[in-house]
Amino acid sequence: MKTIPGPRGLEVLATILRFQRDPLTTLSDLTNRFGDIVRYRYGPFSVVLLNHPEAVQRILQDNHLNYGKKNSPFYKMMRHFLGDGLVTSDGDFWRRQRRLAQPAFSRKRLEALAPLMVQCTADMLEEWRKLPAGAVLNVADEMMKLTLRIVGLALFSLDVSAETQAVAHCLEVLQGQMTQRFQSFLPLPPVLPTARDRLFRESRRQLDEIAQKIVTERRAQSNRPQDLLTALLEARDPETGESMSDRQLCDELITFLLAGHETTANAMAWTFYLLSLHPDQRRRLEEEVGTTRAPSAEDLAQLPLSERVVQESMRLYPPVWVYGRISSAPDEFLGHRIGKNQIVTVAPYVLHRNPAIWPNPEGFDPDRFLLERPKGSYVPFAHGPRVCIGNHFAMMEARLLLVTIAAQVRLNLQAGARISTEALVSLRPRGGLPMTLEWR
């Protein structure tokens, strides 16, 4: 078996320092220098980065039982932020939670949420129409506000963004601290008697209280709204007949609230950025969507380019730019052997730019998704049994938002603006995305 290549000697420390400053470029450079399977260090941890579809397919699908989250130091850290929700749980507990939650994300339930998504977008556009000519919008912030409102209404029929600033503040504290801790040399959980750790614990406590209040009130209702919370509340495990406890419901609500708005908001911001840079593709999209009535879920079947535009945007700027697993037993792939308890990561930002898979990898070409591609080569929502449970929700939401906005307005990048990436918990435009409006 071949030894997994990677930095050696003093270069190990240099790589750690570079990763802290610019993780995306660092990982890209590592694959360019050492190949599609490379070992590097992240603080005290040895990490194997996989940039080959066969290797990605093996850990996420073909041998997924060997690659879990339970013992991963990164997911142990994340449990402090998200509890034991679907993102962080593992093993039998995760499988039970997945079985319980899956019916809430059925096609029928998701399509029933389409009018809500379109109406929230229409409300935002009405606010935009009140702006003076030439006004500059931070579209990244606008998408955050929009998707937070949508996910709150879809989850528990509550306009979170309007009801309380506490929710938005707590989410911002959790997201900011997750980023800071994951980027430190030695990621520490928020358990110390410091001001920062106390702020985290207070923010998490407030979110727990809000979620518990919502769950308690919903349990007492006889005529419950048909949102995702009701679906989770009424779900029964087909194998045991059990339902979720209040603690499990709260963890899932906070997980969906955090993951369900941040990722889609960033995907939409990058989509409008790319369309502004490629007016030819934007014209094609505008021809497809026209300037007619608000779209429905059924209309999306007649709008295939909108799907490819979102897919291509997430290829270049995947909201979840890196994720990992840890091996429970030795394994081998592509002539390399890894040991037990080895952290392995996939960086979709790097994988989606592998020139062996994606010709002209830096180009914006939605039509590349008309062609077949190897399994394990496109994984913005992960892959296999642990594919993101909200992937269909996110794609439907992204397409409905894109079509609704594109039918009425062009978003143009502000002249002279230079946009760079910021690899936080998700991939954001650094400093926001200043754009001007051009009504159609």
N, C-alpha and C positions, 0 to 999 in steps of 0.2 A: 504494500500500500504506500502511496505517496504521502510525504509529510505536507501538511497544510502550510503554504507559504505565508509570509507576513513580515512586518517590521521586526528588526532585531537590534539588540544593544541599546545605545542611546536614542536610536530612532523611535523606540517604543514610547519614551517620554515625550519626544517631539510630536508624535502622533496624538497622544492624549491631549496635549496642549492645543494642537490644531483642531482636534475634534470639538473642544469646548468653544472655540471661536467660530468655526465654520464646519459643522458636521456634514453637510451635504457634499461640499467640495472634497472633504477628507475621505469620505467613503467612496466617492467617484474615483479619486486618485488611487486609492488602494486597489480597486478592481482593475484600473488601467495598468497598474504596475505589476500586480501579483496574480491577476486572473480572476475567474468567476467564483472561486472559493478561497477565502483569505481569512487569516486569523489576526486579530488585533486586540489591544487592551482598552477597556473602558474603565478608568480608575483601577480598582483592584481586581476587576473581572476579566477573564479571558473570553473573547467573543469570536465566533465564526460567522462571517458574513457570506450569505449565499446569493449569487447573482446569476444563477443558471436555472432555467425552467424545470429541468429534471430534478434538481436538488430541492427547489421550492415545492414542486409537486410531491416529492417524497415526504417532506416534513409536515405539510399541510393536509395531505390526502392519503397517499399510499401507506405510509407508516405513521400516521398521525398519533396513534396511541402511545408511541414512544416519545412524543414531544408535547409536554404539558406546560402548564403555567404555575402550578402549585408551589414549586420550589424555586421559581425564578425570583431573584432579588428585586427585579423591577416590578413584577406583579405583586410581590409582597408589599412593596412600597405603595403601589397603586391602591391596594385594599384599604389603606388609611383614607384615601380620597373617595373611593367609590363603594366601599363595603364589599359584600360578596354578591355583586351583580353578575350578569352574564359575561361581562368583559373580563372579570378577574377570577371567577370561580372555576373549578376544575373537577374532573372525575365524575362520580355518581351524582354529586350535588348539582354540578353544572348540567348534566344530562336531564335531571329531573326538572330543573328550572327551565331548560330549553323546551322540554315537552309542554310545560305549563304555559309558557309565553308564546309558543309558535302560533296557536290559533288567533291570537290578537293581531298577528301580522299576515292574516290570510288576504288573498287578493280582493275578496268581497269587502272586507273591513277597510282595507286601504283605499279602494276606489270610492268608498263612501266619504272619505276625508278630502277628496279632490276639490269639491266646491269651497271648503274652508280655506284650503291653500290658495286658491285663485282669488277669493274675496279678500284675504289678508294682503295679497299682492296688489290688488286693485285699490285697497285703502292706502297703501304706501304710495302708489302712483298719484292718487288724488292729492296727497300731501306734497309731492314733488311739484305738482302743477302750480302750487302757490308760491314757489320760489321765483325770485326775480331772474330775468334773462341773464345768462352768463354765470349763474351761480355754480359753485364747485361743491360737489358732494363727495364725502368719503364713502364710497360704495361698499367697502369692506364693513364699515360700521353699520350701514343701512341693511346689509344682508344679515348681519348678526341680530339686529333688532327684529327683522322680519322673521327669521327662522326661529328665534326664541319665542316670539308670539305664536307662531304656528305650532311648535312642539308643545307649548303649554296648553293650547286649546285642544290639540289632538290627543294629548295624554290624559288630561283631566278637566277639560272644558273650562279652563281658567286662563285668562289673559295675564300671564305671569309678568310680562314686561310692563303692563299698566298697573297691576294690582299692588306691587310692592317693589321698591328699589332694593330691598334686602336680598331678594333672590338673585338679582343681577350682580350685586356686590359680592355675595357669598360665592357665586360661580366664578367670578373674576379672581377672588382670593385663592380658591382651590386650583384653578387653572394656572395662575401665576406661580404658585408654590410648587405644583407638580413639575413645571418646567425648571425652576431653579434647583430643585433637589435632584432631578435626573441629570442635570448638567454639572453637578458638583463632583469633585474627585471621589468623595465617599458619600454616596446618597444615604442620608439618615432619615428615619421616620420622624414625624412631628410629635415627639413625646417628651421633649425637654421643657424645662420651666423658663423658656425664653419668650420674649414678646412676640416673635414671629410664630413660634409654635402655638402660643396661646391664641393668636389671631386665627390660625388654621382651625384649632379645635372649636373655637367659638363659631366660626363660619360653618363648619360641618354640623355643629349642634343646632344652629338655626335652621339649616336645610332639613335636618332630621325632624325638627319640630314642625316645620311647614308641611313636609311630606306626611308625617303622622297625622296631623290635623286633617289634611285632605282625605287620607285613607279612612280615618274614623268617621268623618262626616259622610263619606260615600257609603260606608257599611250601613249607616243608619237610614239611608234613603231607600224608599220603596220603589220610586220611579227614577231609575238611574239613567243618566245620559249614556248613549252608546259610544263611548270613547274607549281609548286603549286601557285606561285604568279599570273601567267596568269589565272589560274582557279579561284582564289579569285577575281581577277580584273573583270573577265567576268561574275561572278556569279550574278544571279538575284533572289530576294526573290520570291518564287512561289506564295506567298499570296499578295504581294504588288508590285512586279516588281522592287523594289528598289535595288540598288547596295551598296557596302561599300564605305564610304567616305575615303579620304586619311588618315585621323586620325585613323579610324578604321583599315585600312589596315596596317598602321605602327605599331599599337599596336599588331596586330595579328602576324606580321612578327617578332617582337622582342620577343613575347611570344613563338612562334614556334622555334626561333633561340636558346633561352635560354633553354626551356624545351626539345627541340628535340635533343640536342647533349649531354647534361650533364647526363640525365637519362640513355640513351642507352649506353653511354660510361661506366658508373659505372656498369650497368648490365653485360656488356661484361667482364670488369675487374674481377668481382666476379665470373663469369662463368669460366674463365681460372684459377682462383685461386682454385676453387673447383675441376676442372678436374685434376689439378696438384696434389691435395691431394688424389684423388681417381683414380688411374691409371686404375683400372678395368673398371670403367665407361668410361674413355677416350678411352680405347681399343675398347669398344663396339661402341662408336661414330666413331672412325677411320674405323672400319669395315664397318659401314653404309655408310660413305662418300667416302671411297676409296681414290685414288690419281689421279682421272681423271680430266676432263675438268672443267672449271669454271661453277658453278651452275647457273641455271635460276630460276625464280619464279615458273615455272611449275615443276621443279625438287623437290621442297620442299614437295610435296605430297608423294614422295617416300622416304622421310627422316624424318619419324615421331619421331625418337629418338632425333633429333636435337631440335624439339619443346619442348619435355619433359625436356631436359637438361636445356634449357633457362627458362622454367616454374619453375623448381625446384630451379634454381639459384635465381630467383626472389622471390620464397617463402622464402628462407633463408635470402636473402639480397635484399629486395625490394628497388629500387632506391628512391621512395617516401615513406619514412618510417613512416610518420604520416601526416594526414590531418583532417580537421574538418568542422563542420557546426554550425549554431546557430538556435535555435528553434524560430519560430514566434508565436507559441501558445503552451500551455501545452500539454503533451503527456505522454504515459505510455507504458512500455514494460517489459516483464518478471517480473511483479509484482512491478516494480519501477515507480514512477511518477517523471517527470521532469517539471520544470516551463517554462514560456515564457522567451525568451532571454537567454537560457542556452546554453553555448558552449559545444558541444559534439565532441569527437575526435575518430578516428579509427587509430590505430598504426599497419599497416600490419606486421611490424617486430615482434610484440608481438602476434597478431592474428594468424599469420602463424606458430607460435610455440605452439599453444594451444594443449596440449597433448590429450584433449578430441576429437579433430578433426583429428590431425596428429600423428599417431603412430610413435615412435622414432623421435620426432620433430627435433632434432639436426642432424639427419642423412641425407646424400645426396643420395636420392633414386628417380631418375627420373621416375621410373615405378609406383610410387604412383599416377601419373596422368593418369594411365589407369583405375583407380577406380573412382566411383561416389563420390561426396563430397557435403555437404550442401550448399545451396545458401548463399552467404555472408561470406564464409569461406576463399576465395582466392580473394583478391582485390588489386593487385599491380597497376592496372589502375583505381582504384575506381570501380563503379558499377552503374547500373541503367541509367537513362536518361543523367547523367553527367559523364558517363564513358569517359575516355580520348579519344578525337577525333583522336589522333594519335596512338592508341594502335595497329592497324593492320600495320601501317607504321613501328612502333618500333619492332614488332615481326618479320616482314619480314626482316627488316634490321639486327636484331640480329642474326637470323638464317642464313642469307646469309653470314654475316661476320664470324660466327662460322664455317660454313661448308668450306668456302674458306680458312680460316687459318688452320683448323684442317687437311685439305687434304694435306698440305705442311709442317707443322711444329708443333712440340710439345713445349709448353711453360711450363717450369719447375720452380717452386719457388726456388729462390736462397737459397742455403744451409744456415741454421741458421737464415733466415729471420723470424721475428715474425710479423704477420699481425693482426691489430685490426681495429675496425670500427671507423669511424668519422661521427657522425650524424650532417651534415651541412644541407643545403637546401635539398640535396639528400645524400644518404648513400655512403660514399667513403671509400676506404682503407686508413687508416691514414698513411701519409708519402709516399704514393704511393705503387706500387706493383713490386718489383724487381724480374725479371725472366730471365732465360737463354733460348737460342734457341737450339732446337735439330731437325735438318732438317730430314724429312722422306725420 
